[in-house]
Amino acid sequence: MSINPRMIQEMQNRLMQAQEELAVAEVEGTAGGGMVLARVNGAKQVIAIKIAPEAVDPEDVELLEDMILAALNDAMANAEELAAEKLGGITGGIKIPGLM
């Protein structure tokens, strides 16, 4: 099967549309039983961090730092999964650097 220029243009248009959708889509990640929540968009930009007051213990800052990292990693993994869903169907599962 040969790929004609029209097919390439259509694929580019679908990729651009999917990237625009990802830029406004939001996913969350949590840690500490929900005491720390991280929200990122589909472009993997951090949008918000929420920390429950009971998570703040001046005697154990390390625990809070660990929960923030865990929540961010969870959110980033969810963003990666969302991107794979949106872009995988368009690219036929081919990983394109910078997109997935």
C-alpha positions as a Markdown table, in Angstrom:
| # | Residue | x | y | z |
|---|---|---|---|---|
| 1 | Met | 0.0 | 0.0 | 0.0 |
| 2 | Ser | 1.4 | 3.3 | -1.0 |
| 3 | Ile | 0.9 | 6.5 | 1.0 |
| 4 | Asn | -0.2 | 9.5 | -1.1 |
| 5 | Pro | 0.2 | 13.1 | -0.1 |
| 6 | Arg | -3.5 | 13.4 | 0.7 |
| 7 | Met | -3.2 | 10.6 | 3.3 |
| 8 | Ile | -0.2 | 12.3 | 4.8 |
| 9 | Gln | -2.0 | 15.6 | 5.0 |
| 10 | Glu | -5.0 | 14.0 | 6.6 |
| 11 | Met | -2.8 | 12.3 | 9.2 |
| 12 | Gln | -1.1 | 15.6 | 10.0 |
| 13 | Asn | -4.4 | 17.3 | 10.5 |
| 14 | Arg | -5.6 | 14.5 | 12.8 |
| 15 | Leu | -2.4 | 14.7 | 14.8 |
| 16 | Met | -2.7 | 18.5 | 15.1 |
| 17 | Gln | -6.3 | 18.1 | 16.3 |
| 18 | Ala | -5.3 | 15.4 | 18.8 |
| 19 | Gln | -2.5 | 17.6 | 20.1 |
| 20 | Glu | -4.9 | 20.5 | 20.6 |
| 21 | Glu | -7.3 | 18.2 | 22.5 |
| 22 | Leu | -4.4 | 17.0 | 24.7 |
| 23 | Ala | -3.3 | 20.5 | 25.5 |
| 24 | Val | -6.7 | 21.2 | 27.2 |
| 25 | Ala | -7.3 | 17.7 | 28.6 |
| 26 | Glu | -6.5 | 17.3 | 32.3 |
| 27 | Val | -5.6 | 14.2 | 34.3 |
| 28 | Glu | -4.8 | 13.8 | 38.0 |
| 29 | Gly | -2.5 | 11.8 | 40.1 |
| 30 | Thr | -2.7 | 11.3 | 43.8 |
| 31 | Ala | -0.6 | 10.1 | 46.7 |
| 32 | Gly | -0.9 | 9.6 | 50.4 |
| 33 | Gly | -4.5 | 8.3 | 50.1 |
| 34 | Gly | -5.5 | 11.5 | 48.3 |
| 35 | Met | -3.7 | 13.9 | 50.6 |
| 36 | Val | -1.6 | 15.2 | 47.7 |
| 37 | Leu | -3.2 | 15.7 | 44.3 |
| 38 | Ala | -1.3 | 16.7 | 41.1 |
| 39 | Arg | -3.1 | 17.9 | 38.0 |
| 40 | Val | -1.4 | 18.0 | 34.6 |
| 41 | Asn | -2.6 | 18.5 | 31.1 |
| 42 | Gly | -2.2 | 16.1 | 28.2 |
| 43 | Ala | 0.9 | 18.0 | 27.1 |
| 44 | Lys | 2.4 | 17.0 | 30.5 |
| 45 | Gln | 2.5 | 20.5 | 32.0 |
| 46 | Val | 1.7 | 20.7 | 35.7 |
| 47 | Ile | -1.5 | 22.7 | 36.2 |
| 48 | Ala | -2.1 | 22.4 | 40.0 |
| 49 | Ile | -0.8 | 20.8 | 43.2 |
| 50 | Lys | -3.3 | 20.4 | 46.1 |
| 51 | Ile | -2.1 | 19.4 | 49.5 |
| 52 | Ala | -4.4 | 18.6 | 52.4 |
| 53 | Pro | -3.6 | 20.4 | 55.6 |
| 54 | Glu | -3.2 | 17.2 | 57.5 |
| 55 | Ala | -0.3 | 16.2 | 55.1 |
| 56 | Val | 1.8 | 19.1 | 56.3 |
| 57 | Asp | 3.9 | 17.9 | 59.2 |
| 58 | Pro | 6.9 | 20.3 | 60.0 |
| 59 | Glu | 8.6 | 17.3 | 61.7 |
| 60 | Asp | 8.4 | 15.1 | 58.5 |
| 61 | Val | 8.9 | 17.3 | 55.4 |
| 62 | Glu | 10.5 | 14.4 | 53.6 |
| 63 | Leu | 7.2 | 12.5 | 53.6 |
| 64 | Leu | 5.4 | 15.4 | 52.1 |
| 65 | Glu | 8.1 | 15.7 | 49.4 |
| 66 | Asp | 7.8 | 12.0 | 48.6 |
| 67 | Met | 4.0 | 12.3 | 48.3 |
| 68 | Ile | 4.3 | 15.3 | 46.0 |
| 69 | Leu | 6.8 | 13.4 | 43.8 |
| 70 | Ala | 4.5 | 10.3 | 43.8 |
| 71 | Ala | 1.5 | 12.3 | 42.9 |
| 72 | Leu | 3.3 | 14.1 | 40.0 |
| 73 | Asn | 4.7 | 10.8 | 38.7 |
| 74 | Asp | 1.2 | 9.3 | 38.9 |
| 75 | Ala | -0.3 | 12.3 | 37.0 |
| 76 | Met | 2.5 | 12.1 | 34.3 |
| 77 | Ala | 1.8 | 8.4 | 33.8 |
| 78 | Asn | -1.9 | 9.2 | 33.4 |
| 79 | Ala | -1.0 | 11.9 | 30.9 |
| 80 | Glu | 1.2 | 9.5 | 29.0 |
| 81 | Glu | -1.6 | 7.0 | 28.8 |
| 82 | Leu | -4.0 | 9.7 | 27.6 |
| 83 | Ala | -1.6 | 10.7 | 24.8 |
| 84 | Ala | -1.1 | 7.1 | 23.8 |
| 85 | Glu | -4.8 | 6.7 | 23.5 |
| 86 | Lys | -5.3 | 9.8 | 21.5 |
| 87 | Leu | -2.3 | 9.5 | 19.2 |
| 88 | Gly | -1.9 | 5.8 | 18.9 |
| 89 | Gly | -4.9 | 5.3 | 16.7 |
| 90 | Ile | -3.7 | 8.1 | 14.4 |
| 91 | Thr | -0.1 | 6.9 | 14.1 |
| 92 | Gly | -1.0 | 3.2 | 13.9 |
| 93 | Gly | 1.0 | 2.5 | 17.1 |
| 94 | Ile | 4.2 | 4.1 | 15.6 |
| 95 | Lys | 5.9 | 6.1 | 18.3 |
| 96 | Ile | 6.8 | 9.5 | 16.9 |
| 97 | Pro | 9.4 | 11.4 | 19.0 |
| 98 | Gly | 7.9 | 14.5 | 20.6 |
| 99 | Leu | 4.4 | 13.2 | 20.4 |
| 100 | Met | 4.3 | 10.3 | 22.8 |
